[in-house]
Amino acid sequence: MQSLQDALYNWLTIKVVAEARPDDQAAQETYELFTEILTEEHTIKEVNVSKDDVMYYVSYEKDNETKKARFPIELIDVMHDQMEQEPEKFQNYPSEKTER
């Protein structure tokens, strides 16, 4: 099991990508996976994200207590930025459901 900090980092990174690419099936499935890791393995509830010019702020409930984490924007947005800069390397492929 990964640390809660790592799980939040991974979840937030893919959340940014999934929101920017709603028809990217792989991004959506990965976001669902990391959401499940937060809720099932780390028993996190009520996750909220806000952002300013420098940081992402994540607040969440764990063990009936509100907790917070923060991450520099450049660390979280790196995957999305790379996808924007080199779209040919990150093509969307239709899901098997759509192909039928």
Backbone as JSON, one array per atom type, in Angstrom:
{
  "sequence": "MQSLQDALYNWLTIKVVAEARPDDQAAQETYELFTEILTEEHTIKEVNVSKDDVMYYVSYEKDNETKKARFPIELIDVMHDQMEQEPEKFQNYPSEKTER",
  "N": [[0.85, -1.17, 0.0], [0.52, 2.2, -0.83], [1.69, 5.37, 0.54], [-0.53, 7.74, 2.13], [-0.07, 10.37, 1.33], [1.24, 9.97, -1.15], [-0.82, 8.67, -2.51], [-2.79, 10.69, -2.6], [-1.41, 12.57, -4.15], [-1.08, 11.15, -6.61], [-3.8, 10.7, -7.24], [-4.75, 13.37, -7.51], [-3.18, 14.3, -9.63], [-4.04, 12.65, -11.8], [-6.7, 13.32, -11.75], [-6.71, 15.98, -12.67], [-5.89, 15.53, -15.31], [-7.97, 13.82, -16.21], [-10.2, 15.5, -16.01], [-9.53, 17.43, -17.89], [-9.53, 15.91, -20.17], [-12.13, 14.57, -20.94], [-13.11, 12.57, -22.67], [-11.16, 10.68, -22.73], [-10.72, 7.52, -22.21], [-8.89, 5.89, -20.81], [-7.78, 7.7, -18.98], [-10.06, 8.32, -17.48], [-10.69, 5.81, -16.35], [-8.38, 5.37, -14.84], [-8.52, 7.48, -13.05], [-10.82, 6.72, -11.65], [-9.81, 4.39, -10.46], [-7.79, 5.45, -8.73], [-9.42, 7.01, -7.1], [-10.85, 5.02, -5.85], [-8.76, 3.81, -4.42], [-8.18, 5.85, -2.59], [-10.62, 5.95, -1.16], [-11.16, 3.28, -0.34], [-8.69, 1.99, 0.56], [-7.49, 3.98, 2.1], [-9.51, 5.07, 3.52], [-10.77, 7.6, 3.04], [-12.94, 10.4, 2.93], [-15.22, 12.79, 1.5], [-13.6, 14.56, -0.32], [-12.15, 17.56, -1.33], [-11.05, 19.99, -3.65], [-9.09, 22.84, -4.16], [-7.55, 25.72, -5.69], [-4.84, 27.98, -6.11], [-2.67, 30.54, -7.36], [-0.27, 29.21, -7.04], [-0.46, 26.77, -5.64], [-2.19, 23.6, -5.27], [-4.85, 22.76, -3.17], [-5.95, 20.3, -1.03], [-8.6, 19.13, 0.74], [-9.9, 16.83, 3.09], [-11.79, 14.2, 4.65], [-10.93, 12.09, 7.25], [-11.14, 9.48, 9.48], [-13.19, 10.81, 10.89], [-12.22, 13.39, 11.02], [-11.25, 16.5, 9.71], [-8.78, 16.99, 7.33], [-5.85, 18.33, 5.68], [-3.98, 18.8, 2.66], [-1.34, 19.94, 0.54], [-0.14, 20.78, -2.71], [2.38, 21.72, -5.0], [1.55, 23.49, -7.96], [3.06, 23.05, -10.34], [4.05, 20.46, -9.99], [1.77, 18.85, -10.0], [0.5, 19.46, -12.41], [2.22, 18.57, -14.37], [1.95, 16.17, -15.9], [-0.4, 16.62, -17.41], [0.41, 18.95, -18.77], [2.51, 17.93, -20.33], [1.07, 16.22, -21.99], [-0.38, 18.09, -23.42], [1.65, 19.43, -24.76], [2.81, 17.47, -26.35], [0.8, 16.03, -28.06], [0.63, 13.95, -29.89], [1.83, 11.77, -28.73], [0.03, 10.95, -26.88], [-2.51, 9.78, -27.63], [-6.07, 9.43, -27.84], [-7.89, 6.48, -27.58], [-10.68, 4.71, -28.78], [-13.0, 3.21, -26.5], [-13.66, -0.29, -25.92], [-16.36, -0.65, -25.77], [-17.42, 1.39, -27.35], [-16.6, 0.69, -29.87], [-18.11, -1.39, -30.82]],
  "CA": [[0.0, 0.0, 0.0], [1.28, 3.44, -0.88], [1.35, 6.32, 1.6], [-1.67, 8.6, 1.84], [0.45, 11.51, 0.57], [1.45, 9.51, -2.53], [-2.14, 8.39, -3.09], [-3.4, 11.98, -2.9], [-0.66, 13.14, -5.28], [-1.46, 10.41, -7.82], [-5.21, 10.98, -7.49], [-4.91, 14.74, -7.99], [-2.56, 14.39, -10.96], [-4.91, 12.05, -12.82], [-7.95, 14.1, -11.74], [-6.48, 17.11, -13.56], [-5.89, 14.99, -16.68], [-9.31, 13.3, -16.53], [-11.1, 16.63, -16.21], [-9.15, 18.1, -19.14], [-9.75, 14.99, -21.28], [-13.28, 13.76, -20.53], [-13.33, 11.42, -23.54], [-10.01, 9.79, -22.65], [-11.2, 6.4, -21.4], [-7.82, 5.45, -19.9], [-7.7, 8.68, -17.9], [-11.25, 8.16, -16.64], [-10.55, 4.56, -15.59], [-7.3, 5.55, -13.87], [-9.08, 8.36, -12.02], [-11.7, 5.87, -10.83], [-8.94, 3.51, -9.67], [-7.18, 6.2, -7.63], [-10.49, 7.39, -6.19], [-11.11, 3.81, -5.06], [-7.63, 3.65, -3.48], [-8.39, 6.81, -1.49], [-11.79, 5.63, -0.33], [-11.11, 1.93, 0.22], [-7.45, 1.69, 1.3], [-7.13, 5.04, 3.04], [-10.78, 5.47, 4.17], [-10.95, 9.03, 2.86], [-14.27, 10.84, 2.53], [-15.41, 14.23, 1.26], [-12.4, 15.2, -0.84], [-12.38, 18.82, -2.03], [-9.83, 20.55, -4.21], [-9.08, 24.24, -4.58], [-6.27, 26.05, -6.33], [-4.51, 29.39, -6.28], [-1.64, 30.71, -8.4], [0.93, 28.44, -6.74], [-0.7, 25.46, -5.04], [-3.47, 22.91, -5.15], [-5.17, 22.45, -1.78], [-6.87, 19.17, -0.94], [-9.11, 18.87, 2.08], [-10.58, 15.54, 3.1], [-12.17, 13.7, 5.97], [-10.39, 10.77, 7.6], [-11.37, 9.19, 10.9], [-14.06, 11.87, 11.41], [-11.43, 14.6, 11.23], [-10.89, 17.17, 8.46], [-7.34, 17.14, 7.16], [-5.51, 19.07, 4.47], [-2.68, 18.6, 2.02], [-1.15, 20.9, -0.55], [0.81, 20.34, -3.72], [2.71, 22.76, -5.97], [0.88, 23.32, -9.25], [3.94, 22.49, -11.37], [4.18, 19.01, -9.78], [0.51, 18.2, -10.34], [0.13, 19.7, -13.81], [3.28, 18.13, -15.29], [1.45, 15.16, -16.85], [-1.32, 17.29, -18.32], [1.2, 19.85, -19.61], [3.23, 17.11, -21.3], [0.08, 15.75, -22.95], [-0.72, 19.23, -24.26], [2.81, 19.78, -25.58], [3.1, 16.38, -27.28], [-0.45, 15.27, -28.17], [0.82, 12.75, -30.71], [2.25, 10.68, -27.86], [-1.04, 10.65, -25.94], [-3.75, 9.69, -28.39], [-7.22, 8.76, -27.25], [-8.38, 5.35, -28.34], [-12.05, 4.41, -28.34], [-13.14, 2.05, -25.63], [-14.23, -1.45, -26.62], [-17.81, -0.46, -25.81], [-17.8, 2.26, -28.46], [-16.22, 0.07, -31.14], [-19.1, -2.37, -31.24]],
  "C": [[0.9, 1.24, 0.0], [0.85, 4.39, 0.25], [0.15, 7.16, 1.17], [-1.22, 9.8, 1.01], [0.66, 11.14, -0.9], [0.12, 9.26, -3.23], [-2.86, 9.68, -3.46], [-2.73, 12.64, -4.11], [-1.07, 12.47, -6.59], [-2.91, 10.69, -8.21], [-5.4, 12.36, -8.09], [-4.32, 14.91, -9.38], [-3.47, 13.82, -12.03], [-6.27, 12.75, -12.85], [-7.83, 15.28, -12.71], [-6.54, 16.64, -15.02], [-7.3, 14.55, -17.08], [-10.3, 14.43, -16.77], [-10.8, 17.36, -17.52], [-9.45, 17.24, -20.37], [-10.91, 14.05, -20.96], [-13.55, 12.56, -21.42], [-12.13, 10.48, -23.6], [-10.36, 8.66, -21.66], [-10.14, 5.93, -20.39], [-7.69, 6.41, -18.71], [-8.87, 8.54, -16.94], [-11.14, 6.91, -15.76], [-9.47, 4.68, -14.51], [-7.76, 6.45, -12.72], [-9.99, 7.56, -11.09], [-10.88, 4.95, -9.92], [-8.33, 4.26, -8.48], [-8.22, 6.72, -6.64], [-10.82, 6.21, -5.27], [-10.0, 3.57, -4.03], [-7.81, 4.6, -2.3], [-9.51, 6.38, -0.57], [-11.68, 4.28, 0.36], [-9.87, 1.68, 1.09], [-7.16, 2.72, 2.4], [-8.34, 5.61, 3.79], [-10.99, 6.99, 4.19], [-12.37, 9.31, 2.41], [-14.22, 12.33, 2.22], [-14.13, 14.94, 0.81], [-12.8, 16.44, -1.63], [-11.05, 19.41, -2.46], [-10.06, 22.02, -4.53], [-7.67, 24.57, -5.07], [-6.08, 27.56, -6.3], [-3.42, 29.48, -7.33], [-0.44, 29.78, -8.22], [0.64, 27.0, -6.34], [-2.11, 24.94, -5.32], [-3.64, 22.59, -3.67], [-6.22, 21.35, -1.76], [-7.3, 19.05, 0.51], [-9.94, 17.59, 2.01], [-10.9, 15.16, 4.53], [-11.6, 12.3, 6.14], [-10.56, 10.59, 9.09], [-12.14, 10.32, 11.58], [-13.31, 13.17, 11.71], [-11.1, 15.2, 9.86], [-9.39, 17.4, 8.43], [-7.08, 17.84, 5.84], [-4.13, 18.66, 3.97], [-2.55, 19.66, 0.94], [-0.01, 20.42, -1.45], [1.11, 21.49, -4.66], [2.08, 22.45, -7.33], [1.79, 22.64, -10.27], [4.13, 20.98, -11.21], [2.93, 18.27, -10.23], [0.22, 18.31, -11.83], [1.13, 19.15, -14.82], [2.76, 17.12, -16.32], [0.52, 15.8, -17.88], [-0.55, 18.2, -19.28], [1.95, 19.07, -20.69], [2.27, 16.6, -22.37], [-0.32, 16.87, -23.91], [0.42, 19.57, -25.22], [3.13, 18.73, -26.64], [1.87, 15.49, -27.48], [-0.31, 13.98, -28.99], [1.25, 11.54, -29.87], [1.14, 10.2, -26.94], [-2.39, 10.63, -26.64], [-4.84, 9.02, -27.57], [-7.61, 7.61, -28.16], [-9.78, 5.03, -27.85], [-12.08, 3.19, -27.43], [-13.77, 0.91, -26.43], [-15.73, -1.3, -26.73], [-18.24, 0.36, -27.0], [-17.52, 1.61, -29.81], [-17.29, -0.84, -31.67], [-20.23, -1.79, -32.0]]
}
